[in-house]
Amino acid sequence: MFRKILLATDGSEHALRAGEKAIALANCQEGSKIDIVYVVDGKHSKEDVLHHWGMDASDKRRQKLQMIEQKAKHDGIQYEIIFLHGEPGPTIVEYANKHEFDALVIGSRGLNAFQEMVLGSVSHKVAKRAKCPVMIVK
């Protein structure tokens, strides 16, 4: 049923829980694969560099995905990590619709401080525009 799963993540707590749900979905169907997508938003890249001086930005992003990657490996789930560039909501939707996923899993709120006040604007945009079923994880 859910053989081709897209996990949109930013390394936040909600995204980690979304990763666990994506892995659980993949475990239900033999041969499932998860595309783990991390969108690099140019607006926040400067902040990343300033806050993590001396550390390669791609290393920092990889660290955020390490927990999900370890869980997928432990469960024997096929996965691929993909870094995209752009505004997170539209970029995730474009990728999801282009690749025709069976399901998309995303956290309800991300790392952005504004998103903590409302249902994550990224998850809201994705749920409205993605052509596949979307699971928003709290």
C-alpha positions in Angstrom: 0.0 0.0 0.0 2.7 2.5 1.0 5.7 1.4 -0.8 7.0 4.8 -1.9 7.1 7.2 1.1 8.4 10.7 1.3 9.6 12.0 4.7 10.0 15.8 4.8 12.3 16.7 7.7 14.2 19.6 9.2 15.7 17.8 12.2 13.1 19.2 14.8 11.5 17.0 17.4 8.3 16.9 15.4 10.3 15.8 12.4 11.9 13.0 14.4 8.5 11.7 15.4 7.4 12.0 11.8 10.5 9.9 10.8 9.4 7.2 13.3 5.9 7.1 11.7 7.4 6.9 8.2 9.6 4.0 9.2 6.5 2.3 10.8 4.6 2.7 7.6 7.5 1.3 5.6 7.7 -1.7 8.0 4.1 -2.6 7.1 4.9 -3.2 3.4 7.9 -5.3 2.3 10.0 -3.5 -0.3 9.1 0.0 0.9 11.5 2.9 0.4 11.6 6.2 2.1 13.0 9.4 0.4 14.1 11.6 3.3 14.0 15.2 2.0 15.7 18.1 3.8 15.0 21.5 2.2 17.8 24.1 2.5 16.1 27.4 2.7 18.4 30.2 1.5 16.8 32.6 4.1 18.1 30.5 7.0 21.5 29.4 5.5 23.2 32.5 6.7 22.0 31.9 10.2 23.3 28.3 10.0 26.7 29.5 9.1 26.8 32.2 11.8 25.6 29.9 14.6 27.8 26.9 13.6 31.0 28.7 12.7 33.8 26.3 11.7 31.4 23.4 10.9 30.5 22.6 7.3 26.8 23.4 6.8 26.2 20.1 5.1 27.7 18.3 8.1 25.3 20.1 10.4 22.4 19.1 8.2 23.6 15.5 8.1 23.7 15.4 11.9 20.1 16.5 12.1 19.1 13.5 10.0 21.4 11.0 11.8 18.7 9.7 14.2 16.2 8.9 11.4 19.0 7.4 9.3 20.0 5.1 12.2 16.4 4.0 12.8 15.9 3.2 9.1 19.1 1.2 9.0 18.2 -0.7 12.2 14.9 -1.7 10.7 16.4 -2.6 7.4 14.4 0.0 5.5 15.6 1.2 2.1 16.1 5.0 2.2 17.7 7.8 0.3 18.6 11.3 1.7 17.9 14.1 -0.7 18.9 17.8 -0.1 16.7 20.3 -2.0 17.1 24.1 -2.2 14.3 26.6 -2.0 11.3 27.6 0.1 10.4 24.5 2.1 6.6 24.2 1.5 6.5 24.6 -2.3 9.8 22.7 -2.8 8.4 19.7 -0.9 5.1 19.8 -2.8 6.9 20.0 -6.1 9.1 17.1 -5.3 6.2 15.0 -3.9 4.0 15.6 -6.9 6.8 15.1 -9.5 7.7 11.7 -8.0 4.2 10.3 -7.3 4.6 9.1 -3.7 2.1 6.8 -2.0 2.4 8.9 1.2 4.1 11.9 2.5 5.0 12.2 6.2 5.8 15.6 7.8 6.0 17.0 11.3 3.4 19.5 12.4 5.9 22.1 13.4 9.5 22.7 12.5 12.5 24.6 13.8 11.1 28.1 12.8 10.0 30.1 15.8 6.9 31.4 14.0 5.7 27.9 13.3 5.4 27.2 17.0 2.4 29.6 17.2 0.3 27.9 14.6 0.0 24.6 12.8 3.3 24.6 10.9 2.9 26.8 7.9 5.0 24.3 5.9 3.0 21.3 6.9 -0.2 23.2 6.2 1.0 24.2 2.6 2.1 20.7 2.0 -1.2 19.1 3.1 -3.2 21.5 0.9 -1.2 21.0 -2.3 0.4 17.5 -2.3 -1.4 15.0 -4.6 -0.7 12.1 -2.3 -2.0 11.3 1.2 -0.2 13.4 3.8 0.3 12.4 7.4 1.1 15.3 9.8 2.7 14.1 13.0 2.5 16.0 16.3 
